[in-house]
Amino acid sequence: MAKEISQKEGKLIGKVTHYFSNIEVAVIKLSGTLSLGDTIRIIGGEATDFEQVVDSMEIERQKIKKAKKGDEVGLKVKEKVREGYKAYKL
């Protein structure tokens, strides 16, 4: 079973550096590109593992459609995340 999960993990594209619980936004430092419409998976801790489509992305409060390696983007997330959680592009 663990093998199936790792195959569906996707490509590591970043790490959560901050989480704003009041607005449910995660800041992710990217190690790859990310675009609107991409499906990501966030994994961390003992219980967090979810997928979602990127439908809104911002850098410094400016809406963007595509981000590149090295950017720190804000994404609205459907579950609580913490610093250090990993983001994968599926």
N, C-alpha and C positions, 0 to 999 in steps of 0.2 A: 504494500500500500504506500509506503513512504516514497517508493520509486515513482509512482504515478504522480504524486504531488510535486516532486522536484521537476518532472518533465513539464508540468503545467505552470511552473513558477515564472517562466518568461525570462526576459533579459533584465538584469539589475540596471536601473536607470537613476537611482538616487537614494538619499537617506533623509529622513525627517529631522530637521534641525530645530523646529519650534512648532507648538500647537496652541492656537487661540481657542480655548473652550467656549468663550462667549459667542463667537461667530462660527465655530466649527470649521476652522481653516487650518490646514497644515502647511508649513513652509518646508519645501523639499529642495535640497541642494542636488542639482542634476549632474550625473556622470554620463549622460547620454541625451539624445533629443527627445522632446515630448511635444505632441500637437493635440489640438482640440480633436475630439473624436477617438483618441487612443483609449484602449482599455488598460487600466493599471490594476495591480494587486499590491496591497500593503500588508506586510507580515511583521509581527513583533510580539514580544511578551509571550505569555502562555496561551492567551485566548484570541488575540487579534489576527485575523486572516480574512480579508474581504477583497472583492473586486468591484470596480466601478468605472464608468466611462468618464473621461475628462470633458466636462461640458462648460467649464469656465476656468480661466487661468489668469493670474495677474503677477506682474513684477512692479514693485513700488506703487501699488494701487492703480496701475495702468493695465487695462485688459489687453491680452496678447493672444495670438492664435498658435504661435510656435515658440518653443524655447530650446536653447542649445546647452551643450555641456558647460558646466560652470555657473549657469544661471541659478538663482534661488527664486522659486516660484511659489505663489500662494494658491492652494487648491481647496475648494470646499470639499470636505470628506463626510461620508455618511456614518462613520464610527469614530469614537475617540481614539487618538493615536498619541504616541509619546516620542520624545527625542530618541534617535537611534534606530527607529523602525525602518525597515527597508522597503523601497518601492520598486516594483518590477513592471515592465511593459509586456503585455501579452500579445 
